[in-house]
Amino acid sequence: MKHLMMSVVMVMVMASLFFFPSSGRGAEVIKLPPPAHQGSMSVEAALKARRTVRRFAARGLSLAQISQLLWATDGTSDPRGLRTAPSAGATFPLEIYLVAGDRGVGQLAAGLYRYRPQEHALELTQKGDLRQAVARACLFQAWMAEAPVMVVIAAEFARCTARYGQRGVMYTHMEVGHAGQNLFLQAEALGLGAGIVGAFEDRGLSQVLKLPSHHPPLLVMPVGYKH
Ligand SMILES: Cc1cc2nc3c(=O)[nH]c(=O)nc-3n(C[C@H](O)[C@H](O)[C@H](O)COP(=O)(O)O)c2cc1C
C-alpha cells in the first residue's frame, strides 16, 4: 500500500513537471534571444533623433527586436541583477508588460506578456489582440493601435515605499521615466520609433490588461517601424 502511494505521488510529481515546465503554474513562458550589447547608432545620434512617434507602418517586429527593446527598457545588465535603468535602493518596483498585436511579432501569438528580466523571458498572461481596447482606455488615442506592439510599464510601489516611505512613490515615478527613455533610445537605435502615453483611465487600462491591483499601469509606449 505504502509503495502504491509512493508510486502515485511520483507519477503526479513527474506529470506536473511535464505539464508546467517553466513556471510551475502552467504559464506559457517564451525565452527571448540574448540581446546585443553593441549597435550601429551612437547614443548621441539616438538622442538627436528621438521623437514621440504617432504613425506606424503596418509591419511586425521580430522576436530579436522585442528582446532588444525589453532588455534596454529594464533588463539585467550585471550578474548581481542590476538593471539598465537605475532603481532607488535597487528595490526594482517596475513591472514591464508587452502588448503584442495580431502579426505584431513573428513567433509570438497576440496577447499580453509579462517580462521576466532575470530570465530574459516573456510570460503569457492573456491571449488576444488588446491594442484597440488599450487605445480606448488611453482616452481613445486611436493612433496607438496601429503600432505592432506596446510596452506597458506598471509598478509595485510597495517594493520601494517599504524602504523609503512616501518618498518611494516619487522614486518609482522617476524610475519609470528612466526606463521609458531607455526604450525610446533603443527604438531609435534599431531604426524603429516609439510613442509615449500617460493620458489614460487608470482603472479602465488595468481592467483591459487584467493587471493585479498592486501593479497599477504608469506608462504605455507603442513601438514599431515609423510610417
Ligand atoms: C509623461 C508623459 C506623458 C505623455 N502622454 C502623452 C499622451 O498621452 N499622448 C501623446 O500623444 N503624447 C504624450 N506624451 C508625449 C509628449 O506630447 C511629447 O513628449 C512632447 O510633445 C514633446 O515631443 P517629443 O517627445 O517628440 O520631443 C507624453 C509625454 C510624457 C513625458
The ligand as an SDF file (V2000), in Angstrom:
LIG
                    3D

 31 33  0  0  0  0  0  0  0  0999 V2000
    4.7230   61.5970  -19.0530 C   0  0  0  0  0  0  0  0  0  0  0  0
    4.3540   61.8630  -20.4870 C   0  0  0  0  0  0  0  0  0  0  0  0
    3.0730   61.5860  -20.9120 C   0  0  0  0  0  0  0  0  0  0  0  0
    2.7260   61.7810  -22.2580 C   0  0  0  0  0  0  0  0  0  0  0  0
    1.4740   61.4240  -22.6800 N   0  0  0  0  0  0  0  0  0  0  0  0
    1.1490   61.5360  -23.9870 C   0  0  0  0  0  0  0  0  0  0  0  0
   -0.1050   61.0890  -24.4500 C   0  0  0  0  0  0  0  0  0  0  0  0
   -0.9420   60.5970  -23.7100 O   0  0  0  0  0  0  0  0  0  0  0  0
   -0.3690   61.1850  -25.7760 N   0  0  0  0  0  0  0  0  0  0  0  0
    0.5370   61.6950  -26.6570 C   0  0  0  0  0  0  0  0  0  0  0  0
    0.2310   61.7570  -27.8450 O   0  0  0  0  0  0  0  0  0  0  0  0
    1.7410   62.1370  -26.2330 N   0  0  0  0  0  0  0  0  0  0  0  0
    2.0910   62.0690  -24.9290 C   0  0  0  0  0  0  0  0  0  0  0  0
    3.3210   62.4610  -24.4940 N   0  0  0  0  0  0  0  0  0  0  0  0
    4.3120   62.9570  -25.4610 C   0  0  0  0  0  0  0  0  0  0  0  0
    4.5110   64.4590  -25.4370 C   0  0  0  0  0  0  0  0  0  0  0  0
    3.4080   65.0860  -26.0410 O   0  0  0  0  0  0  0  0  0  0  0  0
    5.8340   64.7540  -26.2190 C   0  0  0  0  0  0  0  0  0  0  0  0
    6.9060   64.1920  -25.4950 O   0  0  0  0  0  0  0  0  0  0  0  0
    6.0240   66.2530  -26.4030 C   0  0  0  0  0  0  0  0  0  0  0  0
    5.0810   66.7750  -27.2890 O   0  0  0  0  0  0  0  0  0  0  0  0
    7.4380   66.5490  -26.9360 C   0  0  0  0  0  0  0  0  0  0  0  0
    7.6500   65.8700  -28.1780 O   0  0  0  0  0  0  0  0  0  0  0  0
    8.8480   64.8440  -28.3930 P   0  0  0  0  0  0  0  0  0  0  0  0
    8.6780   63.7010  -27.4170 O   0  0  0  0  0  0  0  0  0  0  0  0
    8.7380   64.3690  -29.8140 O   0  0  0  0  0  0  0  0  0  0  0  0
   10.1250   65.5380  -28.1380 O   0  0  0  0  0  0  0  0  0  0  0  0
    3.6890   62.2990  -23.1680 C   0  0  0  0  0  0  0  0  0  0  0  0
    4.9700   62.5780  -22.7080 C   0  0  0  0  0  0  0  0  0  0  0  0
    5.3120   62.3470  -21.3950 C   0  0  0  0  0  0  0  0  0  0  0  0
    6.7230   62.6160  -20.9280 C   0  0  0  0  0  0  0  0  0  0  0  0
  1  2  1  0
  2  3  1  0
  2 30  2  0
  3  4  2  0
  4  5  1  0
  4 28  1  0
  5  6  2  0
  6  7  1  0
  6 13  1  0
  7  8  2  0
  7  9  1  0
  9 10  1  0
 10 11  2  0
 10 12  1  0
 12 13  2  0
 13 14  1  0
 14 15  1  0
 14 28  1  0
 15 16  1  0
 16 17  1  0
 16 18  1  0
 18 19  1  0
 18 20  1  0
 20 21  1  0
 20 22  1  0
 22 23  1  0
 23 24  1  0
 24 25  2  0
 24 26  1  0
 24 27  1  0
 28 29  2  0
 29 30  1  0
 30 31  1  0
M  END
$$$$
